[in-house]
Amino acid sequence: MTTELECSGERMIEDAYRQTPGGRAIYLMHIASYRFAMPYCKGKRVLDLGCGSGYGAALIAETAISVTAVDVSAEAIAYANNHYRNSRISFTRIEKDKPLPFANESFDVILSFQVIEHVADTETYLWEAARVLTSEGTLILITPDRTHRLLPGQRPWNRWHLKEYDSESCCHMVASSAFVPEKVLCMHAPAELANLELKRYARLKWLTFPFTFPGAPERWRQFGLGLLHAINNQKSTQGNTQHAAFSFDEHNISFTETGSPSLNIVVIAHRNRPV
C-alpha cells in the first residue's frame, strides 16, 4: 500500500501545505486547533475521530496518555503510520457509516476537527461519539464557519463538504444529539491571515454560485465544482516550492466567544444522558 497522499486540497499534508500563502494559512489554523485541544487531552485517553494524515494526533500524543486516531481512508492511515508512528498512538481505519469499533465509554476526550461538514447522518455520528465517550468526557468539535464563506442558503463550494454551519446551527445540531454544548467559540486570526481567507471566500462563493445556488441539485453541484477543480489544476504552476512566510505562527490564532470574522466554529460539549 502506498504511503504517499495526493494533496487534494482537502486532506492536510504538512509539507505540501507550507508551500503557498493560502496553504500555510490553512495549515496554521489546523495546527492551532490541535494546540487549543492539548490542555483538555493532558493525561487522557483521546479519540481523534477523522485524523487524516495524522499530524494532529502526533501533537496530541505529546500530552495525552494515549491517542486512538481513526479515519475512513486506508491511504491516510498508511501515511500516518509511516510518518507519525509513536508508542502512544494507534492509527486505525474505520468503516464509513458503521458503528465505531470501540466499547462503550472507551475515551475521555473525542476530537472531531473538520469532519462534521462531510457527514450526511450527523445524528448517528454524534450518538456514536457519545457512546464511546465516558460519562464525564469531553467532545471538541471544530468546523468551518459558513458566515463569511457562503451566501445565505448557498451550498458549499468545497466539493467534499455536504453542509456547512454557523454558530447557531452547529450548536443546535450538537444539542439535538446526546450532548450538551458547554462553550461555543469562534476562531480568529491576525489580520494578515484573516484577510487572505476572506478574499478567498469572496472569490469562491461568487465563482461557484452557478453550481451552488440554494437548492442546487447535488449532481449539478458536483459536476460544476469538479470542472472548476480540473481547470484550476491545469492552471497551477508545477514545482512551486516557495515557502509562505507570515509574521506570526499558530500561537497567534485565538479562540473567543464573540468577535468577527470567525473562521471556524468550536463547540465544547459533554454527554447529557446515558447512551
C-alpha positions, -999 to +999 in steps of 0.1 A: +000+000+000+013+035-008+023+057+020+021+089-001-010+110-002-024+132-030-025+168-020-062+171-030-069+204-013-090+187+014-067+164+034-039+184+050-003+172+044+021+193+064+050+197+039+027+204+009+005+230+027+035+250+039+044+260+003+019+287-006+003+316+014-032+301+012-020+266+021+001+279+050-030+298+063-050+266+064-020+247+080-018+273+108-055+270+116-053+232+117-023+232+140-039+259+162-069+236+166-049+208+180-028+231+202-061+245+216-072+210+225-039+199+241-048+210+277-081+191+275-062+160+264-034+160+290-032+126+307-064+115+289-074+087+265-082+105+233-100+096+201-091+116+171-122+110+150-111+117+115-074+120+119-065+125+082-027+123+076-020+120+114-001+153+121-027+163+148-027+130+166+011+133+169+008+167+185-019+155+210+003+125+219+028+149+235+004+153+264-022+125+262-018+091+279-029+075+246-043+086+212-065+064+191-066+081+156-091+068+131-100+077+095-121+061+067-092+064+043-068+035+042-043+057+024-044+083+051-039+057+078-010+041+059+006+076+055+001+084+092+017+051+103+046+058+081+052+094+092+039+097+127+045+064+144+045+067+182+041+043+211+012+063+224-007+065+191-028+038+174-038+046+138-068+026+127-090+026+096-128+026+103-157+019+080-178+048+068-213+049+082-206+019+105-205+018+143-172+027+158-152-005+167-148+005+204-166-004+236-188+020+254-170+047+274-136+039+260-123+075+258-121+106+279-118+131+251-131+130+215-117+154+189-137+159+157-119+185+136-130+195+101-151+163+098-188+170+106-192+190+074-185+158+055-211+137+074-246+131+060-260+114+091-248+138+118-272+124+144-258+089+142-222+102+140-227+122+173-246+094+190-217+070+183-192+096+196-213+099+228-214+061+232-176+057+232-171+087+254-171+084+292-199+100+312-176+128+323-158+131+289-154+160+266-162+164+229-144+191+210-158+197+175-144+222+151-159+230+117-157+259+092-179+289+099-202+294+069-210+330+079-184+346+056-177+316+034-212+313+018-241+335+008-275+328+026-287+294+017-258+287-006-245+251-008-208+245+000-182+254-027-159+228-012-169+198-032-162+174-003-185+193+021-221+182+024-232+210+047-216+239+065-228+256+097-229+289+115-226+290+153-263+287+159-269+258+136-238+240+147-248+243+184-283+232+176-270+201+158-248+191+187-276+198+213-300+176+193-279+146+199-266+131+232-245+162+241-249+195+259-228+223+245-207+239+272-190+265+251-193+278+216-162+297+204-150+314+173-115+310+158-099+343+150-067+350+132-043+380+127-055+404+100-029+392+075-043+357+076-079+366+081-079+389+051-063+363+030-091+338+039-119+364+035-107+372+000-106+335-009-141+331+004-154+360-015-139+348-048-151+312-044-186+319-033-193+341-064-173+320-088-191+288-078-226+303-073-239+289-107-234+254-092-240+261-055-271+283-055-297+275-028-313+242-037-288+233-063-290+196-072-261+176-058-253+162-093-251+197-108-230+209-078-205+181-082-203+185-119-196+222-118-172+221-089-153+191-104-150+211-137-136+241-119-112+219-099-099+204-132-094+238-147-076+251-117-053+220-117-043+227-153-035+264-145-015+256-114+022+261-116+041+228-113+071+226-089+062+257-069+081+252-036+082+288-024+078+289+014+049+310+026+061+332+054+039+351+079+049+374+107+032+351+132+025+314+139-003+293+152+001+306+187-013+340+174-046+324+164-072+329+191-105+314+203-131+337+218-169+336+225-175+367+204-159+387+176-156+388+138-145+374+115-150+339+127-131+314+105-140+283+124-166+273+150-155+254+181-181+235+202-170+220+235-197+196+248-204+169+273-228+140+274-263+148+286-277+113+291-268+076+292-263+061+257 
